[in-house]
């Protein structure tokens, strides 16, 4: 029995697409500290406090805008730490 080995190659468009689209980045203005809601500021302070104590933090599910506010709070806390 003679079996010839064959290399199966995928078609060229599946390997590398030259027309690949890049996702556009949306540049937004930075948030002011006054624009951040009080509960999200509190969550940011809680995350910083737990990080100093080297404790884990449970971050609840939130929308993108809320997550941005929490991240901005962390940036502000890091600047003043």
C-alpha positions in Angstrom: 0.0 0.0 0.0 1.5 3.3 -1.1 0.2 6.4 0.7 1.4 9.8 -0.6 1.6 12.6 2.0 -0.1 15.8 1.0 0.0 19.1 2.6 -3.4 20.8 2.8 -3.1 24.5 2.7 -5.9 27.0 3.4 -6.9 29.5 0.7 -4.9 32.7 0.7 -7.7 35.1 2.0 -8.0 33.1 5.2 -4.3 33.3 5.9 -3.6 37.0 5.6 -6.1 39.6 4.6 -4.5 42.7 3.1 -7.8 44.5 3.4 -8.0 44.1 7.2 -9.8 47.0 8.8 -8.5 48.6 12.0 -10.9 49.5 14.7 -11.2 53.2 15.0 -10.2 54.5 18.4 -12.7 57.0 19.9 -10.8 59.8 21.6 -12.8 61.4 24.4 -12.1 64.3 26.6 -10.8 63.4 30.1 -13.3 63.4 32.9 -13.2 66.2 35.5 -13.2 65.0 39.1 -16.5 66.9 39.7 -18.2 64.8 36.9 -17.6 61.5 38.7 -20.5 60.2 40.7 -20.2 59.7 44.4 -20.7 55.9 44.5 -18.1 55.3 41.8 -15.6 57.6 43.7 -16.3 55.5 46.8 -15.6 52.3 44.8 -12.3 53.8 43.5 -11.3 54.6 47.1 -12.2 51.1 48.2 -10.1 49.6 45.4 -7.1 51.7 46.4 -7.5 50.8 50.1 -7.6 47.1 49.3 -4.7 47.4 47.0 -2.6 48.9 49.8 -3.5 46.0 52.1 -2.9 43.6 49.2 -6.4 42.2 49.4 -8.5 41.1 46.5 -11.3 43.3 45.3 -14.6 42.3 43.8 -15.5 44.7 41.0 -19.2 44.5 40.0 -20.4 44.5 36.4 -20.8 48.0 35.1 -21.3 49.9 31.9 -18.4 51.4 30.0 -19.0 54.9 31.2 -19.1 53.8 34.8 -15.9 51.8 34.3 -14.3 54.9 32.9 -15.3 56.9 35.9 -13.8 54.3 38.3 -10.6 54.2 36.3 -10.4 58.0 36.3 -10.9 57.9 40.1 -8.0 55.5 40.4 -5.8 57.8 38.2 -6.6 60.7 40.5 -5.9 58.7 43.7 -2.6 57.6 42.2 -1.7 61.2 41.4 -2.4 62.3 45.0 -1.0 59.3 46.7 
